């Protein structure tokens, strides 16, 4: 298939390396890390579904 999308844990590692830790907290005050994790997991599932169609 195409490129593999990193799992949430890999994406989290990439995010912490590329963004200052307080950047997301300052910009997105109403979304916490748990909510972001759910969103990333959902996006990965959608990508997989679209790739298999």
C-alpha positions as CSV (number, residue, x, y, z in Angstrom):
1,X,0.0,0.0,0.0
2,X,1.0,3.6,0.3
3,X,2.9,5.3,3.1
4,X,2.2,4.1,6.6
5,X,0.7,6.6,9.0
6,X,2.4,6.6,12.3
7,X,0.4,5.5,15.3
8,X,-0.7,7.9,17.9
9,X,2.3,7.3,20.1
10,X,4.7,7.9,17.2
11,X,2.8,11.0,16.2
12,X,3.0,12.2,19.8
13,X,6.7,11.8,19.8
14,X,7.0,13.7,16.5
15,X,4.8,16.4,17.9
16,X,6.8,16.9,21.0
17,X,10.0,17.1,19.0
18,X,8.8,19.7,16.5
19,X,6.5,21.9,18.7
20,X,7.3,23.6,21.9
21,X,5.4,21.9,24.7
22,X,3.3,24.9,25.6
23,X,2.5,26.0,22.1
24,X,-0.6,23.7,21.7
25,X,-1.8,24.6,25.2
26,X,-1.7,28.3,24.3
27,X,-3.4,27.9,21.0
28,X,-6.0,25.2,21.7
29,X,-7.1,25.9,25.3
30,X,-10.4,23.9,24.9
31,X,-8.8,20.7,23.5
32,X,-6.7,18.5,25.8
33,X,-4.2,15.8,24.9
34,X,-6.7,13.1,25.3
35,X,-9.1,14.7,22.8
36,X,-6.2,15.1,20.4
37,X,-5.3,11.5,20.7
38,X,-8.9,10.4,19.9
39,X,-8.8,12.7,16.9
40,X,-5.5,11.3,15.6
41,X,-6.7,7.7,16.0
42,X,-10.0,8.6,14.2
43,X,-8.0,10.2,11.3
44,X,-5.8,7.1,11.0
45,X,-8.9,4.9,10.8
46,X,-10.5,7.1,8.1
47,X,-7.2,7.1,6.1
48,X,-7.1,3.3,6.3
49,X,-10.7,3.0,5.2
50,X,-10.2,5.3,2.3
51,X,-7.0,3.5,1.3
52,X,-8.7,0.1,1.1
53,X,-11.6,1.4,-1.0
